[in-house]
Amino acid sequence: MKLNQVTLPAHDLGRCITFYETLGFVLIVRDDHYARFELPPDHATLSLELTREAVGHGPHVYFECDDLDARVTALKAKGIVFDGDPQDKGWLWREAWLSDPAGNRLCFYYAGENRRFPPWRIAP
């Protein structure tokens, strides 16, 4: 199995499309209620579905970035608002959080080998 598609709710599809394009996603499908993007280089996909329901405290979506600090700086220069600058966390990840226009929580992070092999990993 390989996870490569996540669908997020969107209240204003046009505004959310612009947001994700600014992040570097490539729009590949669009209609009045749905949009799908590819994320180079591995072509994982993320989609948006128009909804009238409140987003609330739903899932958090994580995007690993080898160039985290430079990417956050470049996106801020394009007007993307982050909760703060990237920070080192006790679980050995470096993270920067933001929300899309619908309120979905996104984390740009760098974990390297610690994503799959932290010092506290359970032995097989």
NORGIRA-V800657 format. One line per field, one symbol per residue. phi: phi as a letter, one per 20 degrees, with the letter a starting at -180 (. if undefined). burial: + if it has 24 or more other ideal C-beta (glycine too) atoms within 12 Angstrom, else -. Layout:
phi=???
burial=???
//
This chain:
phi=.bfbbcddfbecgfffgggffffofdfcbbbfcbbccddfeemfcccccfbdfffmdefdddcecfdgfffffffffenfddfafgcfdfemddccdbcefenfeccebcclfffdcfgegfff
burial=-----+++++--+--++-+++++-+-+-------+++-+-----++++++----+-----+++++--+--++--+----+-+---+------++++++-++++++++++++-------------
//
